[in-house]
Amino acid sequence: MHKLARSISIIAVYIAALFTVLNIALRIPDYTKVIMISYAAVAAVSAVILISVLINYERERVVRERENISNIMQTINAMAILWDADFRYVEVNSELTKTIGYTSEDLSDMKTLEKVLPADAFAPSLQAVINNRDEEFYVTAKGGAKVCTVWNTSIVSVNTFRKKKSYLMLSIGLDLSETVRMKEDLIQYSKNLAESEKRYMFSMELSEIGLLLKESGASNYHISEQLQKMLGITSEVISPGVFRARFHPEDVMIYDALEGTMTNTRSGDHTTHSTEFRMLAADNTYHWYQFRYKVNPGKNRIIADIGGAVLDITKDKEKDILIEKMAYIDDVTQIFNRNKFMQIGQETFECSAEAGQTYWVIVFDIDNFHIINDTCGYLNGNKLLNEFGQLVKQTLTKGGFGARIGGDNFAMLIHDNGDETLPVKIIKDIQSKLQEVSSEFLMHQTVTCSAGYCKMSDGGDNFAAILDHAEFSLSMSDGTKGDIIRYDNKVHERILAGNAIESELSHALENGELVLYYQPKINLADGSLIGMEALIRWIKPDGTIVPPNQFIPVAENSLLITDISNFVLHEACRQNKKWQDMGFPPITVSINLTAVDFYQTNVKEVIQTALAETGLEPQWLDVELTESLALKDIDHAVQQMKEIKELGVKLSMDDFGTGYSSLSYIQVLPITLLKLDRSFIMYLEEDEISREIVSAVIRIAKSKKIETIAEGIETIGQAEILKESGCDHAQGYFFGRPMPADKFEEFMAMKCGMNVNA
């Protein structure tokens, strides 16, 4: 454009010179004048033609320049507008029309453009437009939708015509809609994530989420800036020792399992793992954190990089703790119960298998705890349980997990540090401290505890099997107070033998090898038959009889005991009803309930169903409970017994005197009959003290309107003494051994003078 201006200036000078020549020519002779005037006219015409040519050339140059810029603009993968300062020329590329839905012809109209662009898109001056770099605003699409964009404007051409400058600008915009949507989604997801328990995103942009990484082969951890703030740590690298020291004492075991995983885990399947623990936070209090991590192949593709997100879940955990307390906290001791112990134990079992670590499982039993309840009262008994629970907690200050797993049994899970004597040291320390704390409020009792223990690596497919090993070793105690027994090969052999019996017993149930024998109960006053006790027998196909004391304990440790108990209940009721239907005088049949039946099933409904299915009336069924079973949980026992008695079924206490209960329990338990154990009966003829004890118990029972029956009577002398003492009924070999159904039928026929073959 500058060249055009210079050319016009030269032509103007040229024309001025022609006019000067023309003026001179008017003063000279005619022929010369004509020549000069003609020359001047030709020059003037040529000047005009030249000016016109130059102007057209410049216009074509501007058009070509715009076309070139337009072609470039159409290839840009972003929205673009080519425009001049007064909007007389506006051109848009296809990316813009595609984004907002208007055609290029629509956008050449200033009115349409004003609809599309917001008011703040029009800066007051051209310089302001140029200066507004990365200007973000919403444009309005044809359907009314708002599209978030960011723009930059540059001057691409300046032309001057008649001393007036014309500016050509190129504005390039980026569509931020997807970015804004992702940002909004991320913000919304962050809010949702904070409200739920699924805090599982790896993202440094989410608030209050720290990152923890351990690279393959490295010993230290790398922690993000956010995690440093959360924990009050000033370094981005932290050693395992420092990290472990920040864990809550009760959660150190969780760290050990985690460290083992992060140290030894090989490249896996990218599974996301999760664990929760308490750590010392920046405010110098323990916060609950959740660590969500993945295992990714390291540089050598064998050892893994492990990293993930650490979230502060304290607020949510406070709510969870209330729920957990109801589900997992023991009411008496306020430490964890068996359910939680099994959960933590299984998690530890799985982690230790991956990390190559192992743990000790210790089970405690307070020796003769029932004596303490009987002689010192339940308040002191509960206080002792609470004190024992606190001893367990104190022992775990350096790591581990403990719980009350039932009655007076407690259990601990301790990390194996390589010291084979560690469990014994812990057990003896607790035994010593137990005597100290109990002497403060149980001055007349020496309190001891026994323990069984095993190593997690000693065998077992799951944690339940491991705990069974420890409990089984404890059950092998010979009764010596303070026994400490480890699960070993001998114990293992006994377990294998038990497993073999369990397998055979399962087949025996299916094949009908279990049968009931019946032992008569006699009225001491007149010798009449008043009842019978149903006793289980296992008769193998070869005729071998397996004693109940060999298979019942095995059944009680498995699910088979429920099937056996159901068989005994239904078969006893069915057989008794059959004999009644045959015309025999109705008598009571007694069955025995195990702890599994009594405490873990709805006994009332089971008995009610059996009576309904067999047609036996409730008064002809007697349920016998052992003294130790009834006193295991006195409140629950009383409630269960009342429900059974409401059916009209009789209740007997079996083996009375073998435990440590006091006679006061006769007032509490809703029993109809008291069964004196044979250990009192066998010495009646030669031991005066035995006679006095039996006589006193019978008198107390009669004062409570409770009938008595003595078992284990083998001589007529024993029977006479019991009769003189006021005992109501008798049972024992003297009156009849346990008999199969056909033999007992003959016995009944003889007692009542019936002919069963008639």
C-alpha positions in Angstrom: 0.0 0.0 0.0 2.9 2.3 0.7 4.2 1.7 -2.9 0.8 2.8 -4.3 1.0 6.0 -2.3 4.5 6.8 -3.6 3.4 6.1 -7.2 0.5 8.4 -7.0 2.8 11.1 -5.5 5.1 10.8 -8.5 2.2 10.9 -10.9 0.9 14.0 -9.2 4.3 15.7 -9.6 4.3 14.6 -13.2 0.9 16.1 -13.8 2.0 19.3 -12.1 4.9 19.5 -14.4 2.6 19.0 -17.4 0.4 21.9 -16.3 3.6 24.0 -16.0 4.6 23.1 -19.6 1.1 23.8 -20.8 1.1 27.2 -19.2 4.4 28.0 -21.0 3.1 26.7 -24.2 0.3 29.2 -24.2 2.9 31.9 -24.5 4.9 30.6 -27.5 4.0 30.3 -31.3 1.0 28.4 -32.4 2.5 25.3 -33.9 4.7 24.7 -30.9 1.7 25.4 -28.7 -0.3 22.7 -30.4 2.5 20.2 -30.0 3.0 20.9 -26.3 -0.7 20.9 -25.6 -1.1 17.6 -27.3 1.8 16.1 -25.5 0.4 17.4 -22.2 -3.0 15.8 -22.9 -1.5 12.5 -23.7 0.6 12.6 -20.5 -2.4 13.5 -18.4 -4.5 10.6 -19.9 -1.6 8.2 -19.3 -1.2 9.4 -15.7 -4.9 8.8 -15.0 -4.7 5.3 -16.6 -1.6 4.6 -14.5 -3.3 5.7 -11.3 -6.3 3.5 -12.0 -4.0 0.5 -12.8 -2.1 1.0 -9.5 -5.3 1.2 -7.5 -6.7 -2.0 -9.0 -3.4 -3.8 -8.4 -3.4 -2.8 -4.8 -7.0 -4.0 -4.4 -6.2 -7.3 -6.0 -3.1 -7.6 -3.7 -5.3 -7.1 -0.6 -7.8 -9.7 -1.9 -5.0 -12.2 -2.6 -3.6 -11.5 0.9 -7.0 -12.2 2.5 -7.5 -15.3 0.4 -4.1 -16.6 1.6 -4.9 -15.9 5.2 -8.3 -17.4 4.7 -6.9 -20.6 3.3 -4.5 -20.9 6.2 -7.3 -20.2 8.6 -9.4 -23.0 7.2 -6.6 -25.5 8.0 -6.4 -24.5 11.6 -7.8 -27.2 14.0 -9.5 -24.6 16.1 -12.1 -21.9 15.8 -11.0 -18.8 13.8 -12.4 -15.5 12.7 -10.8 -13.1 10.1 -12.1 -9.6 10.5 -11.3 -6.0 10.1 -11.7 -3.3 12.8 -15.1 -2.0 11.7 -16.5 -5.5 11.0 -17.1 -4.7 7.3 -15.3 -7.9 6.5 -15.9 -11.0 8.6 -14.9 -14.5 7.6 -15.0 -17.7 9.8 -13.6 -21.2 9.3 -15.4 -24.5 9.3 -14.3 -25.4 12.8 -16.2 -22.4 14.2 -19.4 -23.1 12.2 -19.3 -26.8 13.2 -19.0 -25.8 16.9 -21.7 -23.2 17.1 -24.0 -24.3 14.3 -24.2 -21.1 12.3 -23.1 -20.9 8.6 -20.4 -18.5 7.5 -23.0 -16.4 5.7 -24.9 -16.1 9.1 -21.8 -14.9 10.8 -21.0 -12.3 8.2 -24.0 -10.4 9.6 -23.0 -8.2 12.5 -26.4 -8.8 14.2 -25.9 -12.5 14.2 -22.3 -12.1 15.4 -23.5 -10.0 18.4 -25.9 -12.8 19.3 -23.0 -15.3 19.2 -20.4 -13.3 21.1 -21.0 -11.8 24.6 -20.8 -8.1 25.1 -17.5 -8.4 26.9 -16.0 -9.9 23.8 -16.0 -6.4 22.1 -13.1 -4.5 23.7 -13.4 -0.7 23.6 -10.2 -0.3 21.5 -8.2 -2.3 19.0 -5.2 -2.3 21.3 -7.4 -3.7 24.1 -8.4 -6.5 21.8 -4.8 -7.3 21.1 -3.8 -7.2 24.7 -6.6 -9.6 25.9 -4.5 -12.7 25.5 -6.2 -16.0 26.6 -9.5 -14.3 27.1 -12.1 -16.8 28.2 -15.8 -16.3 27.6 -18.9 -18.3 26.5 -20.2 -18.1 23.0 -23.9 -18.9 22.2 -24.5 -21.7 19.7 -27.4 -21.7 17.4 -29.6 -23.8 19.7 -28.8 -21.5 22.6 -26.2 -23.8 24.2 -23.3 -22.0 25.9 -19.8 -23.0 24.7 -16.8 -22.1 26.8 -14.0 -20.8 24.7 -10.6 -19.0 25.1 -9.4 -16.6 22.4 -6.2 -14.9 21.2 -6.3 -12.1 18.6 -3.4 -10.9 16.4 -3.1 -8.3 13.6 -2.2 -10.1 10.4 -2.3 -7.2 7.9 -2.2 -3.4 7.9 -3.1 -1.4 4.8 -3.2 2.4 4.3 -5.4 4.1 1.8 -6.0 7.8 1.5 -4.1 8.3 4.8 -6.4 5.9 6.6 -5.1 2.6 8.0 -7.1 -0.6 7.6 -6.4 -3.5 10.1 -7.0 -7.1 9.4 -7.2 -9.3 12.5 -7.2 -13.1 13.1 -8.8 -14.4 16.2 -8.2 -18.0 17.2 -10.4 -19.8 19.8 -10.2 -23.1 21.6 -13.3 -25.0 22.7 -13.0 -25.6 26.4 -16.3 -27.4 26.8 -14.8 -30.8 27.3 -12.2 -29.5 29.6 -14.8 -27.6 31.6 -17.0 -30.7 31.7 -14.2 -32.9 32.9 -13.4 -30.3 35.5 -17.0 -30.2 36.7 -17.2 -34.0 36.7 -14.0 -34.2 38.7 -15.3 -31.7 41.2 -18.6 -33.5 41.4 -16.9 -36.8 41.7 -14.7 -35.5 44.4 -17.8 -34.4 46.3 -19.5 -37.7 45.8 -16.3 -39.5 46.8 -16.0 -37.6 50.0 -19.6 -38.5 50.9 -19.2 -42.2 50.3 -16.8 -44.9 51.5 -15.3 -45.4 48.0 -12.3 -43.1 48.1 -10.4 -45.0 45.5 -9.1 -42.5 42.9 -5.5 -41.8 42.3 -5.5 -38.1 41.7 -3.3 -35.3 43.0 -6.0 -32.8 42.1 -8.5 -34.1 44.6 -8.1 -32.4 48.0 -6.9 -34.3 51.1 -5.6 -37.2 49.2 -1.9 -38.1 49.6 0.2 -40.3 47.5 2.6 -43.0 48.7 5.0 -44.8 46.4 7.7 -47.4 46.8 9.8 -48.1 43.8 11.1 -51.5 43.0 14.4 -52.2 44.8 14.1 -49.0 46.9 14.0 -49.1 50.7 12.4 -45.8 51.4 8.9 -44.4 50.6 8.2 -41.4 48.5 5.3 -39.3 49.7 3.4 -36.4 48.0 3.3 -32.9 49.2 -0.3 -33.4 50.3 0.6 -36.4 52.4 3.4 -34.5 54.0 0.9 -31.9 55.1 -1.5 -34.6 56.4 1.2 -36.3 58.5 3.2 -33.2 59.4 6.4 -34.5 57.6 8.8 -32.1 55.9 10.5 -34.5 53.6 9.3 -36.2 50.5 11.2 -39.4 51.4 10.6 -41.4 54.6 12.3 -44.5 55.9 10.3 -47.7 56.9 11.4 -47.3 60.5 10.1 -43.7 60.8 7.0 -44.6 59.0 6.3 -47.6 61.3 6.9 -45.5 64.4 4.0 -43.2 63.4 1.5 -46.1 63.4 -0.9 -46.6 66.3 0.5 -49.4 68.6 -2.5 -51.6 67.9 -2.1 -51.2 64.2 1.7 -51.9 63.9 0.9 -55.4 62.9 -1.0 -54.0 59.9 2.1 -52.0 59.0 4.3 -55.1 59.2 2.0 -57.0 56.9 1.9 -54.0 54.5 5.6 -53.6 54.6 6.1 -57.2 53.8 3.7 -56.9 50.9 5.5 -53.7 49.6 8.9 -55.3 50.0 8.4 -58.8 48.6 5.4 -58.6 46.2 6.3 -59.5 42.7 4.7 -58.1 39.6 1.1 -59.2 39.6 -2.2 -58.6 38.0 -2.6 -54.9 38.9 -5.3 -55.7 41.5 -6.3 -52.8 43.7 -5.6 -53.5 47.4 -7.0 -51.7 50.4 -6.1 -51.4 54.1 -7.0 -49.2 56.9 -4.9 -48.1 59.9 -4.3 -45.3 62.4 -1.3 -43.0 62.1 0.0 -39.9 64.0 -1.2 -36.9 62.0 0.1 -33.3 61.8 -2.1 -32.3 64.8 -0.2 -34.9 66.9 -3.3 -37.1 67.3 -4.0 -40.4 65.6 -6.2 -40.3 62.5 -7.7 -43.1 60.6 -6.3 -43.5 57.0 -7.2 -45.7 54.1 -4.5 -46.8 51.7 -5.6 -47.9 48.3 -2.7 -49.2 46.3 -1.8 -51.2 43.2 1.2 -53.3 42.2 2.8 -52.5 38.9 5.7 -54.1 37.1 9.1 -52.4 37.9 11.9 -51.8 35.5 13.1 -55.3 35.6 9.5 -56.6 35.2 9.9 -58.9 38.2 10.1 -56.7 41.4 7.1 -54.4 41.5 6.5 -50.7 42.0 3.8 -50.2 44.6 1.9 -47.0 45.1 -1.5 -45.6 45.8 -3.6 -43.0 47.5 -3.8 -42.3 51.2 -7.1 -40.8 52.4 -8.0 -39.4 55.8 -11.2 -41.2 56.8 -11.3 -40.2 60.4 -14.8 -38.6 60.3 -16.3 -41.6 58.4 -14.5 -44.0 60.7 -16.0 -42.4 63.8 -19.4 -43.4 62.4 -18.1 -46.8 61.4 -16.7 -47.3 64.9 -20.1 -46.9 66.4 -21.4 -49.6 64.0 -18.4 -51.7 64.6 -18.7 -51.5 68.3 -22.1 -53.1 68.1 -20.9 -55.8 65.8 -17.3 -56.4 66.9 -16.8 -55.1 70.5 -17.3 -57.4 73.5 -19.7 -55.8 76.0 -17.9 -57.0 79.1 -14.3 -56.3 78.3 -14.7 -53.6 75.7 -12.1 -55.3 73.5 -12.8 -57.0 70.1 -14.9 -60.2 70.0 -14.5 -63.4 68.1 -16.1 -62.1 64.9 -13.5 -59.3 64.6 -10.7 -61.7 65.5 -11.7 -64.0 62.7 -11.9 -61.1 60.2 -8.5 -59.7 61.1 -7.0 -63.1 61.3 -8.2 -64.1 57.8 -6.9 -60.8 56.4 -3.5 -61.3 58.1 -3.4 -64.9 56.9 -3.9 -63.8 53.3 -1.3 -61.0 53.5 1.2 -63.1 55.3 1.0 -65.8 52.6 1.8 -63.2 49.9 4.6 -61.4 52.0 6.3 -64.6 53.3 5.7 -63.6 56.9 4.1 -65.6 59.7 2.4 -65.0 63.1 1.7 -66.7 66.4 -1.9 -67.5 67.5 -2.4 -67.8 71.2 -5.6 -68.9 73.0 -6.1 -68.3 76.7 -8.5 -70.0 79.2 -9.0 -68.7 82.7 -8.7 -71.9 84.9 -11.8 -72.9 86.8 -13.6 -69.6 86.0 -16.9 -71.0 87.1 -15.6 -71.3 90.7 -15.0 -67.6 90.7 -18.5 -66.9 89.4 -20.0 -69.2 92.0 -17.9 -68.1 95.0 -17.3 -64.4 94.2 -20.3 -63.5 92.2 -20.9 -62.4 88.6 -19.8 -58.8 89.2 -16.3 -60.0 90.3 -16.3 -62.5 87.5 -17.0 -59.8 84.9 -14.4 -57.6 86.5 -11.8 -60.4 86.1 -12.8 -60.8 82.5 -12.4 -57.0 82.0 -9.0 -57.1 83.7 -7.8 -59.9 81.5 -8.9 -58.0 78.4 -6.9 -55.0 79.6 -3.8 -57.3 80.0 -4.3 -58.5 76.5 -4.4 -54.8 75.2 -1.3 -53.9 77.2 0.6 -56.8 75.8 -0.2 -55.6 72.2 1.5 -52.1 72.6 4.3 -53.3 70.3 1.9 -54.8 67.7 -0.6 -57.5 67.4 -4.3 -58.1 67.8 -6.4 -59.5 70.6 -10.0 -60.4 71.4 -12.3 -62.2 73.7 -13.5 -65.1 71.7 -16.0 -66.6 74.1 -16.8 -67.2 77.7 -13.5 -67.0 79.6 -11.4 -67.5 76.4 -9.2 -64.9 74.9 -7.0 -65.0 71.8 -4.0 -63.0 70.5 -2.3 -62.7 67.1 1.4 -61.9 67.4 3.9 -61.2 64.6 6.7 -63.8 64.5 10.0 -62.0 65.1 12.1 -65.2 64.7 12.1 -66.0 68.5 10.5 -69.4 69.0 10.1 -68.7 72.7 8.1 -65.5 72.2 4.7 -67.0 72.7 5.7 -68.6 76.0 7.3 -65.4 77.2 4.0 -63.5 76.5 1.9 -66.2 78.1 4.0 -66.3 81.3 4.0 -62.5 81.5 0.2 -62.5 81.3 0.0 -65.3 83.9 2.1 -63.3 86.3 0.2 -60.1 85.8 -3.1 -61.9 86.1 -2.3 -63.1 89.6 -1.3 -59.5 90.6 -4.4 -57.8 89.3 -6.8 -60.5 90.6 -5.3 -60.5 94.1 -6.6 -56.9 94.5 -10.3 -57.9 94.5 -10.2 -61.7 94.7 -8.1 -62.1 97.9 -9.2 -65.7 98.6 -8.7 -67.0 95.1 -5.6 -67.9 93.2 -6.4 -67.1 89.6 -4.4 -68.8 86.8 -4.8 -69.2 83.1 -3.8 -71.9 80.6 -2.9 -71.3 77.0 -2.5 -73.2 73.7 -0.6 -71.7 70.8 0.5 -72.4 67.3 2.4 -70.8 64.4 0.4 -69.7 61.4 2.8 -71.5 59.1 2.3 -74.8 61.0 -0.5 -75.6 58.5 -4.1 -74.8 57.7 -6.0 -73.6 54.6 -7.5 -70.6 56.3 -7.3 -68.7 59.6 -10.3 -70.7 61.1 -8.2 -73.8 60.8 -5.2 -72.1 62.4 -7.3 -71.0 65.4 -8.7 -74.5 65.7 -5.2 -75.8 66.1 -4.5 -73.4 68.9 -7.8 -74.2 70.6 -7.3 -77.9 70.1 -3.9 -77.7 71.8 -5.5 -75.9 74.7 -8.1 -78.7 75.0 -5.3 -81.2 75.4 -4.5 -79.9 78.8 -4.7 -82.6 81.5 -6.3 -80.1 83.9 -3.1 -78.7 85.4 -3.5 -75.0 86.2 -1.3 -72.7 84.1 -0.7 -75.3 81.3 1.1 -74.0 78.2 0.7 -76.3 75.2 2.0 -75.8 71.7 0.4 -77.4 68.6 2.8 -80.0 67.4 2.9 -83.2 65.4 1.1 -85.3 68.1 -1.7 -82.7 68.2 -1.7 -82.7 64.4 -2.0 -86.5 64.3 -5.0 -86.3 66.7 -6.6 -83.7 64.4 -6.0 -85.9 61.4 -7.6 -88.8 63.2 -10.5 -86.5 64.1 -10.8 -85.4 60.4 -10.9 -89.1 59.4 -13.6 -89.7 62.0 -15.5 -86.7 60.7 -15.4 -88.0 57.2 -16.6 -91.4 58.2 -19.2 -89.9 60.5 -20.6 -87.9 57.6 -21.0 -91.2 55.6 -22.5 -92.9 58.6 -25.3 -90.3 58.8 -26.1 -90.9 55.1 -25.9 -94.7 55.4 -28.1 -95.0 58.6 -25.2 -96.3 60.8 -26.3 -94.1 63.7 -28.9 -95.7 65.9 -30.5 -95.0 69.3 -30.2 -97.1 72.4 -32.5 -96.6 75.3 -31.7 -96.9 79.0 -34.6 -97.3 81.5 -35.5 -94.8 84.3 -37.2 -96.4 87.3 -39.4 -95.1 90.0 -37.6 -95.9 93.3 -40.8 -96.0 95.2 -42.5 -98.8 93.3 -40.0 -100.0 90.7 -42.2 -98.9 87.8 -40.8 -97.7 84.5 -41.2 -94.0 84.2 -38.9 -93.0 81.4 -35.9 -93.8 79.2 -32.8 -91.9 78.0 -32.0 -92.0 74.3 -28.3 -92.6 73.8 -26.6 -92.3 70.4 -24.6 -95.3 69.1 -22.5 -95.6 65.9 -22.5 -99.2 64.6 -20.3 -99.7 61.5 -21.3 -102.2 58.8 -18.7 -104.7 60.2 -20.5 -104.5 63.6 -17.9 -102.3 65.3 -19.4 -100.0 67.8 -17.8 -96.5 68.1 -18.2 -95.0 71.6 -19.9 -91.6 71.7 -16.9 -90.1 73.5 -14.9 -90.7 70.3 -17.1 -89.2 67.7 -19.3 -86.6 69.6 -16.4 -84.2 70.3 -15.4 -84.4 66.6 -19.0 -83.7 65.6 -19.2 -80.8 68.0 -16.2 -79.2 66.2 -18.0 -79.5 62.8 -21.4 -78.9 61.4 -22.3 -82.6 61.9 -23.4 -82.2 65.5 -26.5 -80.3 64.3 -27.4 -83.2 62.0 -26.8 -85.7 64.7 -28.9 -83.8 67.3 -31.7 -83.5 64.8 -31.6 -87.2 64.2 -31.6 -88.0 67.9 -34.5 -85.6 68.6 -36.7 -86.8 65.7 -35.9 -90.5 66.2 -36.5 -90.4 69.9 -39.9 -88.7 69.5 -40.9 -91.0 66.6 -40.0 -94.2 68.5 -41.7 -93.0 71.7 -44.9 -92.1 69.8 -44.8 -95.5 68.0 -44.7 -97.4 71.3 -47.6 -95.3 72.6 -49.5 -96.2 69.5 -48.7 -99.9 70.2 -50.5 -99.6 73.5 -47.6 -99.2 75.9 -48.2 -96.9 78.8 -46.8 -93.5 77.9 -43.3 -92.7 79.4 -40.9 -89.8 79.0 -38.0 -90.0 76.6 -34.9 -87.9 77.4 -32.5 -86.4 74.9 -29.2 -84.5 75.5 -28.5 -81.1 74.0 -25.0 -79.9 73.2 -23.7 -76.4 73.5 -23.9 -76.0 69.7 -27.6 -76.9 69.8 -28.4 -74.8 72.8 -26.5 -71.6 72.0 -26.4 -71.4 68.3 -29.8 -72.6 67.1 -33.4 -71.7 67.8 -34.0 -74.6 70.1 -37.7 -73.9 70.7 -38.6 -74.0 67.0 -36.5 -77.1 66.4 -38.2 -79.0 69.2 -41.6 -77.7 68.3 -41.1 -78.9 64.7 -40.0 -82.4 65.8 -43.0 -82.8 68.1 -45.4 -81.7 65.3 -43.9 -84.0 62.7 -43.9 -87.1 65.0 -47.1 -86.4 66.8 -45.6 -86.8 70.3 -47.2 -84.7 73.0 -44.7 -82.3 74.7 -45.0 -83.7 78.2 -43.5 -87.0 77.1 -40.2 -85.3 76.0 -37.4 -84.5 78.5 -34.5 -82.2 77.5 -31.3 -82.8 79.5 -28.7 -80.1 79.8 -25.3 -80.5 81.5 -24.5 -78.2 84.4 -21.5 -76.7 82.6 -23.5 -76.0 79.5 -26.3 -74.3 81.4 -23.8 -72.1 83.4 -21.7 -71.1 80.4 -24.0 -68.1 79.8 -26.5 -68.1 82.6 -28.8 -65.3 81.3 -29.0 -66.8 77.8 -29.5 -70.3 79.3 -32.4 -69.2 81.5 -34.1 -67.5 78.6 -33.7 -70.6 76.3 -34.9 -72.9 79.0 -38.0 -70.8 79.7 -38.9 -70.9 76.0 -38.5 -74.7 75.9 -40.6 -75.1 79.1 -43.3 -73.0 77.6 -43.9 -75.8 75.1 -44.7 -78.2 77.9 -41.4 -80.1 77.6 -39.6 -81.2 80.7 -36.2 -79.9 81.6 -33.5 -81.8 83.5 -30.0 -80.8 84.7 -27.6 -83.6 83.9 -24.3 -84.4 85.7 -25.2 -82.1 88.7 -22.2 -81.8 91.0 -19.5 -82.4 88.4 -19.0 -78.7 87.8 -18.6 -75.8 90.3 -22.0 -74.4 90.5 -23.7 -73.6 93.8 -27.0 -75.0 94.9 -28.4 -71.5 94.5 -28.7 -72.1 90.8 -31.5 -74.5 91.4 -33.6 -71.4 92.2 -32.6 -69.6 89.0 -32.8 -72.4 86.4 -36.4 -73.5 85.4 -35.7 -77.2 85.7 -38.2 -80.0 86.5 -35.7 -82.7 87.4 -32.2 -82.8 88.9 -29.9 -85.6 87.9 -27.2 -86.6 90.4 -23.9 -87.5 88.8 -22.6 -91.1 89.3 -19.4 -89.7 90.9 -21.6 -89.1 94.1 -23.4 -92.4 93.8 -20.5 -94.8 93.4 -19.2 -94.3 97.0 -22.6 -94.1 98.7 -22.2 -97.4 100.5 -18.8 -96.7 102.1 -18.5 -92.9 102.2 -20.6 -91.1 104.8 -19.8 -87.7 103.3 -21.1 -88.7 99.9 -24.3 -89.8 101.6 -24.7 -86.5 103.4 -24.1 -84.5 100.3 -26.6 -86.5 98.3 -29.2 -86.3 101.1 -28.7 -82.5 101.3 -29.1 -81.9 97.6 -32.3 -84.1 97.5 -33.8 -82.1 100.4 -33.0 -78.8 98.8 -34.5 -80.0 95.4 -37.7 -81.2 97.1 -38.0 -77.8 98.8 -38.0 -76.3 95.3 -40.5 -78.9 94.1 -37.8 -80.4 91.8 -37.7 -84.1 91.3 -34.4 -86.0 91.6 -32.9 -88.9 89.7 -29.6 -90.7 90.4 -27.6 -92.2 87.6 -24.9 -94.8 87.6 -26.6 -97.1 90.1 -25.0 -100.5 90.0 -25.9 -102.2 93.3 -29.0 -102.7 95.4 -27.3 -101.1 98.3 -26.9 -97.8 96.4 -30.6 -98.0 95.4 -31.7 -98.5 98.9 -29.7 -95.6 100.3 -31.1 -93.3 97.6 -34.6 -94.5 98.3 -34.2 -93.8 102.0 -32.8 -90.4 101.2 -35.9 -89.5 99.3 -34.6 -89.7 95.7 -37.5 -90.1 93.3 -36.0 -92.0 90.4 -33.0 -94.1 89.4 -31.0 -95.0 86.3 -28.0 -97.4 86.0 -26.8 -100.9 85.1 -28.6 -102.3 88.1 -31.9 -101.6 86.5 -30.9 -102.0 82.9 -28.2 -101.2 80.4 -28.7 -99.1 77.3 -30.6 -101.3 74.8 -31.5 -101.2 71.1 -35.1 -100.4 70.3 -36.2 -104.0 69.9 -34.6 -105.1 73.2 -36.1 -102.1 75.1 -39.5 -103.0 73.7 -39.2 -106.4 75.2 -38.1 -104.8 78.5 -41.1 -102.5 78.5 -43.4 -105.4 77.8 -42.0 -107.3 80.7 -42.3 -104.3 83.1 -46.0 -103.8 82.2 -46.9 -107.4 81.6 -47.6 -107.1 77.9 -47.0 -109.7 75.2 -45.3 -107.9 72.3 -45.7 -110.9 70.0 -49.4 -111.1 70.5 
